[in-house]
C-alpha cells in the first residue's frame, strides 16, 4: 500500500510533458518574436525591391538595358549582397544579447536600406548617406554579437554574468543610432 501511495505521489509531482512543451514554446517566442517580425519585414522589403526591378524591366516604354533599369538592378543587387550579413548579425545579436535593441537596429537598417534604394534611383551620390548609415548599423549589430558571445564565454568559464549591465548599456546605445 505504501509503494502504491509513493508511486501516486511521484506521478503527481512529475510535470505534464505537454505543459512543459507549451511553456518552452512561449519562452522561446518571447525571446525571438521581435526578431521574427523584423525578418518578415525585410522579406516584404525584398519583394518590393524585386517588383520594382520587374516593373522597370517589363515596362511599356523601357528598354531592358536602359539607364533606369541598370540603376534599379544595381541597387537591388547591392541590397541583396548585404542581406545575409544583416540577417546573421541581427539574429546573433538578438539571441546572444538582447532582442529589443537588435530589433530596433534592424528596423532602422530597413529604413536606411529603403533610403539607399530610393537614393540610388536618382543620382548615385544620393545613396551614399544611406550606405554609410547602413554600415554603422551593421557594425553596431556585430558589436552586440561579439559582446554577447564574450559574456557567454565569461559566464561559462569564469562564472561572471554581466548580461543585465550590458543589456542596459545596449538599450541606451541603440538610441544613439538615430544620430546622423
C-alpha positions in Angstrom: 0.0 0.0 0.0 2.9 2.4 0.8 4.5 1.7 -2.6 1.2 2.5 -4.4 0.9 5.7 -2.4 4.5 6.6 -3.1 4.0 5.9 -6.8 1.0 8.1 -7.0 2.9 10.9 -5.2 5.7 10.7 -7.7 3.3 10.6 -10.7 1.6 13.7 -9.3 4.8 15.6 -8.8 6.1 15.0 -12.3 5.1 17.8 -14.6 3.0 17.1 -17.6 5.1 16.9 -20.8 2.5 18.9 -22.8 2.6 21.6 -20.2 6.4 21.8 -20.4 6.3 22.0 -24.1 3.8 24.8 -24.1 5.8 26.8 -21.6 9.0 26.2 -23.6 7.3 27.4 -26.7 6.1 30.6 -25.0 9.5 31.3 -23.6 11.2 30.8 -27.0 8.7 33.0 -28.7 9.1 35.7 -26.1 12.8 35.8 -26.9 12.6 35.9 -30.7 9.3 37.5 -31.5 10.7 40.9 -32.4 13.5 39.3 -34.5 10.9 37.3 -36.4 8.9 40.5 -37.2 12.0 42.4 -38.4 12.9 39.4 -40.6 9.4 39.2 -42.1 9.5 43.0 -42.8 12.9 42.6 -44.5 11.4 39.9 -46.7 8.5 42.2 -47.6 11.0 44.9 -48.5 13.0 42.4 -50.7 9.7 41.6 -52.5 9.1 45.3 -53.0 12.6 45.7 -54.5 12.1 42.8 -56.8 8.8 44.1 -58.0 10.3 47.5 -58.8 13.0 45.8 -60.9 10.5 43.6 -62.6 8.2 46.6 -63.3 11.1 48.6 -64.8 12.2 45.6 -66.9 8.8 44.9 -68.3 7.5 48.5 -68.6 6.0 49.5 -72.0 8.4 52.4 -72.6 11.5 51.0 -71.1 14.3 49.0 -72.8 15.8 46.1 -71.0 19.1 47.8 -70.7 18.1 51.4 -70.1 19.9 53.6 -67.6 17.0 53.5 -65.1 16.9 49.7 -65.3 20.6 49.5 -64.7 20.4 51.7 -61.7 17.5 49.8 -60.2 19.1 46.5 -60.9 22.4 47.6 -59.3 20.6 49.0 -56.2 18.7 45.7 -55.8 22.0 43.7 -56.2 23.8 45.9 -53.7 20.9 45.5 -51.1 20.9 41.7 -51.6 24.7 41.5 -51.2 24.5 42.7 -47.6 21.2 40.9 -46.8 22.8 37.7 -45.5 25.2 39.6 -43.3 22.3 41.7 -41.9 20.2 38.6 -41.0 23.2 36.8 -39.4 24.2 39.7 -37.1 20.5 40.6 -36.4 19.7 37.1 -35.1 23.1 36.6 -33.4 22.8 40.0 -31.6 19.2 39.3 -30.6 19.8 35.8 -29.3 23.2 36.3 -27.7 22.5 39.6 -26.1 19.1 41.3 -26.3 16.3 41.2 -28.9 14.8 44.7 -28.3 17.9 46.7 -29.3 18.7 44.3 -32.1 15.2 44.6 -33.5 15.3 48.4 -33.2 18.6 48.4 -35.1 17.1 46.1 -37.6 14.1 48.4 -38.2 16.4 51.4 -38.6 18.5 49.3 -41.0 15.5 48.6 -43.1 14.6 52.3 -43.3 18.1 53.1 -44.2 18.1 50.4 -46.9 14.9 51.8 -48.3 16.6 55.3 -48.4 19.6 53.8 -50.1 17.5 52.1 -52.7 15.4 55.2 -53.5 18.5 57.4 -53.4 20.2 55.1 -55.9 17.3 55.6 -58.4 18.1 59.3 -58.6 21.8 60.1 -58.6 24.2 57.6 -57.1 25.6 60.3 -54.8 22.2 60.4 -53.1 22.6 56.8 -52.0 25.9 57.4 -50.1 24.4 58.6 -46.8 22.1 55.5 -46.7 25.1 53.2 -47.5 27.3 54.8 -44.7 24.5 54.7 -42.1 23.7 51.1 -43.0 27.4 50.2 -42.4 27.2 51.8 -39.0 24.1 49.8 -38.0 25.8 46.6 -39.2 28.8 47.5 -37.1 26.6 48.1 -34.0 24.8 44.7 -34.5 28.2 43.0 -35.0 29.5 44.6 -31.8 26.4 43.3 -30.0 27.1 39.8 -31.3 30.7 40.0 -30.1 29.8 41.3 -26.6 27.0 38.7 -26.2 29.4 35.9 -27.2 32.1 37.2 -24.8 29.6 37.4 -22.0 28.5 33.8 -22.6 32.1 32.7 -22.5 32.7 34.6 -19.3 29.7 33.0 -17.7 30.7 29.5 -18.9 34.3 29.7 -17.9 34.6 32.4 -15.3 31.2 32.3 -13.6 30.6 36.1 -14.2 27.4 37.2 -15.8 27.3 40.8 -17.0 24.3 40.4 -19.3 22.0 42.7 -17.4 24.5 45.5 -17.3 25.4 45.0 -21.0 21.7 45.0 -22.0 21.2 48.3 -20.2 24.1 49.8 -22.0 23.0 48.4 -25.3 19.4 49.7 -24.9 20.8 53.2 -24.2 23.3 52.9 -27.1 20.7 51.8 -29.6 19.1 55.2 -29.3 22.4 56.7 -30.5 21.8 55.0 -33.8 19.3 57.8 -34.6 22.0 60.4 -34.7 23.1 61.3 -38.2 
